[in-house]
Amino acid sequence: MVNRKCDSGLACDMDEFWVFGYGSLMWNPGFEFLERVEALVHGYRRSLCVRSFVHRGTRDNPGLVLGLDRGGACRGMAFRISAHKWDEVIDYLRARELVTNVYLERRVRLQFAGGRRTEAVTYIADRDHEQYAGTLDALAAARVVNEARGQSGPNDAYVFNTLAHLRQMGIRDPWLEQVGNEVERLRAG
């Protein structure tokens, strides 16, 4: 068993090192991994619950980006990391995910096909952070997404790109699909 830093610098004992991705991390991890496996986490759901003030919106007209929020379940990708790369990967993820501290680093229980379970590090939305948008219905989220644009482009491109990647991986997200459908309806007038 190896003792490594996780959960905001606290040590944790893990035999295996896993990272759970639910958004762009699934198709663009940016780190070296040994294995990538589809996994399910219970107790959290993928949601457009984080206001984007820079990349997909502005302070005056914030966009929405994904966060892992309480409730439900989320299918995503788990990455197994070699023990000697763990500290490097965690440092990279903290630099990538904790820029504005809207996400909290947490350990979650993952379930793989066949029932195997393990723990992984992931980043969940901080409900007390000013960027937390709360729980929105699909139409309310679509209205925000349809109007917002930031340094990285229009907010709707982010949503459609996410949906395309999810489809390529064979992962369905009915709520996010509904948001995409509502954005298309708004565009059509």
C-alpha positions as CSV (number, residue, x, y, z in Angstrom):
1,M,0.0,0.0,0.0
2,V,1.3,3.4,-0.9
3,N,0.7,6.6,1.0
4,R,0.0,9.6,-1.4
5,K,-1.4,13.1,-1.1
6,C,-5.1,13.5,-2.0
7,D,-8.1,15.4,-0.7
8,S,-6.5,18.8,-0.6
9,G,-3.1,17.6,0.6
10,L,-4.2,15.0,3.2
11,A,-2.5,11.7,2.9
12,C,-4.6,8.7,1.8
13,D,-3.8,5.1,1.5
14,M,-4.7,3.5,-1.8
15,D,-3.5,0.3,-3.4
16,E,-4.5,1.6,-6.8
17,F,-4.6,5.2,-8.0
18,W,-7.7,6.2,-10.0
19,V,-9.0,9.6,-11.3
20,F,-12.6,9.9,-12.4
21,G,-13.5,12.3,-15.2
22,Y,-17.0,13.4,-16.2
23,G,-16.3,16.2,-18.6
24,S,-13.4,17.1,-20.9
25,L,-11.1,15.0,-18.7
26,M,-12.7,12.0,-20.3
27,W,-11.4,12.7,-23.8
28,N,-8.6,15.1,-23.0
29,P,-7.0,13.9,-19.7
30,G,-3.6,15.6,-20.3
31,F,-1.8,13.0,-18.2
32,E,-0.2,9.6,-18.6
33,F,-2.4,6.7,-17.5
34,L,-2.2,2.9,-17.5
35,E,-5.8,2.2,-18.1
36,R,-9.0,4.0,-19.0
37,V,-12.3,2.3,-18.1
38,E,-15.9,3.4,-18.1
39,A,-17.2,3.8,-14.5
40,L,-20.2,4.9,-12.5
41,V,-20.2,7.1,-9.5
42,H,-23.3,7.2,-7.3
43,G,-24.4,10.2,-5.3
44,Y,-23.3,12.7,-7.9
45,R,-24.5,13.8,-11.3
46,R,-23.0,15.6,-14.3
47,S,-24.5,19.1,-14.4
48,L,-24.1,22.5,-16.0
49,C,-23.9,24.0,-12.5
50,V,-20.7,26.1,-12.7
51,R,-20.8,29.7,-14.0
52,S,-18.0,30.5,-16.4
53,F,-16.8,34.0,-16.2
54,V,-13.9,33.6,-18.7
55,H,-13.8,30.6,-21.0
56,R,-17.5,30.3,-21.9
57,G,-18.9,33.6,-20.6
58,T,-18.1,36.8,-18.9
59,R,-18.9,38.3,-15.5
60,D,-21.7,40.3,-17.1
61,N,-23.0,37.3,-19.0
62,P,-21.7,34.1,-17.5
63,G,-21.9,30.8,-19.3
64,L,-22.3,27.4,-17.8
65,V,-19.8,24.6,-17.7
66,L,-19.9,21.1,-16.1
67,G,-19.5,20.2,-12.5
68,L,-20.2,17.1,-10.6
69,D,-23.1,18.0,-8.3
70,R,-24.9,16.1,-5.5
71,G,-27.6,13.6,-6.4
72,G,-28.2,10.9,-8.9
73,A,-25.4,9.0,-10.6
74,C,-22.8,9.8,-13.3
75,R,-21.2,7.6,-15.9
76,G,-17.8,8.7,-16.9
77,M,-14.2,7.5,-17.4
78,A,-11.8,6.3,-14.7
79,F,-8.1,6.5,-15.3
80,R,-5.7,4.2,-13.5
81,I,-2.4,6.0,-12.7
82,S,0.9,4.3,-11.9
83,A,2.1,4.8,-8.3
84,H,5.2,6.6,-9.4
85,K,3.2,9.1,-11.5
86,W,0.5,9.8,-8.9
87,D,2.0,13.0,-7.3
88,E,2.7,14.4,-10.8
89,V,-0.8,13.7,-12.0
90,I,-2.4,15.2,-8.8
91,D,-0.3,18.3,-9.2
92,Y,-1.4,18.6,-12.8
93,L,-5.1,18.1,-12.0
94,R,-5.0,20.7,-9.2
95,A,-3.5,23.2,-11.5
96,R,-6.1,22.4,-14.1
97,E,-9.2,22.1,-11.9
98,L,-8.7,24.3,-9.0
99,V,-7.9,27.6,-10.8
100,T,-10.8,29.5,-9.2
101,N,-11.5,26.9,-6.4
102,V,-15.0,26.3,-7.7
103,Y,-14.3,22.6,-7.5
104,L,-13.4,20.5,-4.4
105,E,-11.0,17.5,-4.6
106,R,-12.8,14.5,-3.3
107,R,-12.5,10.7,-3.2
108,V,-15.5,8.9,-4.5
109,R,-16.5,5.2,-4.9
110,L,-16.5,3.9,-8.5
111,Q,-18.3,1.0,-9.9
112,F,-17.1,-0.8,-13.0
113,A,-19.0,-3.1,-15.3
114,G,-19.2,-6.5,-13.6
115,G,-19.6,-4.9,-10.2
116,R,-15.9,-4.3,-9.2
117,R,-15.6,-1.2,-7.0
118,T,-12.7,1.1,-6.1
119,E,-12.0,4.7,-5.0
120,A,-10.9,7.5,-7.2
121,V,-10.1,11.2,-6.9
122,T,-12.5,13.6,-8.7
123,Y,-13.5,17.2,-8.6
124,I,-17.0,18.2,-7.5
125,A,-18.7,21.6,-7.6
126,D,-18.4,23.6,-4.4
127,R,-22.0,24.7,-3.6
128,D,-20.7,27.6,-1.5
129,H,-18.6,29.1,-4.3
130,E,-19.9,32.3,-6.1
131,Q,-19.6,30.4,-9.4
132,Y,-22.0,27.7,-8.3
133,A,-25.2,28.2,-10.4
134,G,-27.4,25.7,-8.6
135,T,-29.7,23.2,-10.0
136,L,-31.2,24.4,-13.3
137,D,-33.9,22.8,-15.4
138,A,-32.9,22.0,-19.0
139,L,-34.7,25.1,-20.5
140,A,-33.1,27.5,-18.0
141,A,-29.7,26.0,-18.6
142,A,-30.3,26.2,-22.4
143,R,-31.2,29.9,-22.2
144,V,-27.9,30.7,-20.5
145,V,-25.9,28.5,-22.9
146,N,-27.5,30.0,-25.9
147,E,-26.5,33.5,-25.0
148,A,-23.1,33.2,-23.4
149,R,-19.7,33.5,-25.1
150,G,-16.2,33.7,-23.5
151,Q,-12.5,33.6,-24.4
152,S,-12.8,30.0,-25.5
153,G,-15.8,30.6,-27.7
154,P,-19.6,30.2,-27.5
155,N,-21.1,28.3,-24.6
156,D,-23.3,26.2,-26.9
157,A,-20.1,24.9,-28.7
158,Y,-18.9,23.6,-25.3
159,V,-22.2,21.8,-24.8
160,F,-22.4,20.3,-28.3
161,N,-18.8,19.2,-28.1
162,T,-19.4,17.5,-24.8
163,L,-22.4,15.7,-26.2
164,A,-20.5,14.6,-29.3
165,H,-17.7,13.1,-27.2
166,L,-20.2,11.4,-24.9
167,R,-21.9,9.8,-27.9
168,Q,-18.5,8.6,-29.2
169,M,-17.8,7.0,-25.9
170,G,-21.3,5.4,-25.8
171,I,-22.3,7.4,-22.7
172,R,-25.8,8.8,-22.5
173,D,-26.7,11.8,-20.4
174,P,-30.4,12.5,-20.9
175,W,-30.4,15.8,-19.0
176,L,-27.5,17.2,-21.0
177,E,-29.1,15.9,-24.2
178,Q,-32.3,17.7,-23.3
179,V,-30.3,21.0,-22.8
180,G,-28.8,20.5,-26.2
181,N,-32.2,20.0,-27.7
182,E,-33.5,23.1,-26.0
183,V,-30.6,25.2,-27.3
184,E,-31.4,24.0,-30.9
185,R,-35.1,24.9,-30.3
186,L,-34.1,28.4,-29.1
187,R,-31.9,28.8,-32.2
188,A,-34.7,27.8,-34.5
189,G,-36.9,30.5,-32.9
